[in-house]
Structures are given as structure tokens and as C-alpha cells.
């Protein structure tokens, strides 16, 4: 598996590996399509999610549990009614469904004692986060949607979000039985969301 991952990793282009400008300050608040209240509440979700991702990389279950509990709280507090340009209410309803998934899976992750189950919950959180960011067209920063071809049980693929194009794989982190630095760098950038334009 290490050889497969190394081959996959080597096939990734160097442009995917360069660090992106992760500063949200490059976006003007006045230019946002959503309200400041909504953007602030969504930013809290991203901060909690990125803390969870980093804890998964380090295989730090205490930090992962704390971050996932915080993520559940901020997901439940997203200011959905502040979403703009939604005359039908469909975006608000969709956002409510995704935040419900994030909340439930985050609490599930915090309650799991088996690390493999934590990774499965993280996968569900990541999928819902990507769908949520797309649905609400969050435009305060660029979000990278990253992919691992062997995230669960070394066979099943999974995705995660990052504020950088550099691959730091939370599924193949330090708790992986075959952990090596190359494993953490294994993956590719599948997509990026940038609604600032």
C-alpha cells in the first residue's frame, strides 16, 4: 500500500503542493454575497473543522474529541436566516440539512472510541462541509477539496477540506499502522471553492 500511495503521490503535480494564500483578509467584507453575521458564523465552523482535521493528522483523540464537540456547537449555531439571495428558501433548507449532518457526525466522532469509526465520522463531516460551502457559496476564503484514494481500511477513498493546497492527509496520519511522512502527503486536490469572484 505504501508503494501504491508513493506512486500516486509522485503523480501529483507540484502546483497542487504549493501553499495557497490562506488569508481571508484578501476578501472585502463589502463584496460578500452573504451578511457579515452569516460569514462570521460560517468562519467559526471552518475554524472548528480545521482544528478537527489537524487533530486527525496528529491522531490526537483528545483534541479531535474537543474540536468535534466545538464543531457540533458552531454548526448548530450557523446563522442560516442570514443567507442572502434565497427567495425560495431552498438554500436555507439545504444548509439546515447539512449542518444537521455535521452536528450529528461531530457528536458521533466525539463519542467513538474506535479510531477507524472516528475516521468514518470525519469522512461524513467532510462531505457535508463541502456540500454546505457549495450550497451557501461561502466567499470569504478559498477552500480546497482534497482526496485520498485509500483513506479507510487502505482501500476506500475519502475527501477532506483544507485552507491550503498542500496535502496533509488526516486519514493517513500518525495513528496509521504504516505511518510514514509520505503517507501524510499522499493525496490530491480534487476541487477548490472560490466564490469571491
N, C-alpha and C positions, 0 to 999 in steps of 0.2 A: 504494500500500500504506500509506503514511503517513496518507493521508486515512481509509482504512478503519480503521486502528488508532486514530486520533484519535477517530473516531466511536464505535468500540467502547469506548474508554477513557472518553469522556464519558458513556456509558450506564451505567457502573459507579456504584453508589451510593456516597455519601460515607461511609456506615457501614463499607464494606469498606476504606476508605482509612485510617481512624483506627488509630493504633498500638495494638497489643494489649499487655496486661500479659504480658511475656515472662519474668517471673521465675519460676523453678522453686521458689523458696523459699516460695511461697504454698501448696505442697502439703506435707503432713506425711508424712515417711518411714513413719511407723507405719501410715498409711492405705493404703499401696500394696498392690496385689494381687500384686505380684511381690517377690522378695527384693531387699535392698539391693545385693547383688553383681550381680544381673541389671540393676537400674536404673542402676548406675554404668557397667556395660559398654555399655548402650544409649545412655546420655548421651554417651559417647565417640564413638559412631557419629554421633549428631546433630551434635556439635561439628565433627567432620571433614567431614560433609556440608555444613553451613552455611558452612564455610571454602571448600569447593569451589564452592558456589553463588556466594559473594561474589567469588571469583576469576573465575568465568564472567561475572559482571556487568561486571567491570573488564577482561575479555578479557586477563587476565594468565596466559599459558600456563605460566610458571614456577611461579607459586603454585598454579595449577589442577593441574599435574602432581604437585606436592608434596602437596597436600591429597588428591588421589585415591589416591596411594600410601598415605598415612596411613589413609584410609578403608578401603582394602583390608585393611590390618593389623587395624584395630579390628573390622571386620565379621567377619573370620576368628576373632576372639577373643571374640565375643559369648558370654556365659555361658548358653547355651541350656538346659543342665541345671538351671539355677536358676529356670526358668519354673514358676510355680505353677498349680494348678487345671487340670492336663492329664493326667488319669488314662489316657487312651488313647494319649498320645504324639503325637497328630496335630499339635498346635500346635508342639511341638519340631521335628518333621519338616518342617513348613511353614516355620518360621523358618530351619532349616538350608538349605532350598532358596533362600529369598530372600537370605540372607547369601552364599550361593554366587554368586548372580547379581550382587549388589553388588560382591563381591570381584573377579569376572571382568571386569565392566564398568569398575570403577575402574582396574584394571591396564590394560585396553584403552584407556581415556581417556588415561592417562599415556603410553602408547606411541604414540598417534596424533600425527601432525604436521599433518594437515589439520583446520582448526578446525571445519568442518561435521561431520566424523566425531566430534570431541570432543563437540559438541552432541548427536549421536545417542546416544553412550555415556551422557552426562549424563541424557538422557531415560530410558534404561533403568534407570539407577541410581535416579532419582527415582520411577519407577513401582514398583520393588522396595522402596524405602524406605517408601512409602505403604502398600503391602500388608503389609510387615513390621510397621510400627507398629500397623496394624489387627489383625493376627493375634495379636500378643502383648499387645495392649491396654496399651501403654505409658502410664502415668498420672502421670508427673512434670511434664509441661507440656502446654499446648495446642499442637497442630501444625496449621498452615494448609496446605491442599492448594490450590495456585494454578494457574491455567490461562492459557495463551497460545494464541489461535486461529491464529497464523501463525508458530510458533516455528522450524520447519525449512523452509528454502527459501521463506520468506514465505507458505507455503501450509498445511503440516501442523501441526496443533495438538500441544501437549505440556503436561505438568504439572511442577510442582516443589513442594518443601516449604519452609515458612518458619516462623519463630517469631514472626512479626508479620503482621497482616492487611494491612499496607501493601504495595502491589505494587512490587517491584523485580525486573524480569524478567531472568533470566540468559540467556535465549535471544536477546534483542534488546539485548544490552549494547554496550559501546563498540567492539567489533570489527565490528558490523553496518555494511554499506556505507552505509546511510541513517540512521546513528545520529543521534538527537536525544533530548533528555531525555524527551519524550512517549513515545518508543518504549520506554524502560526502565520507564515507568509503565503500559504497556499490559498489560492482563490483568484477571483477576477471581478472587475467592476461590470455588473450586468446592465446597469442603467444609472442615470442621475436625474434628480428632480431639481429644476431651477425655474420657478415661476416668477422670477423678478422682472422678466422681460415683458 
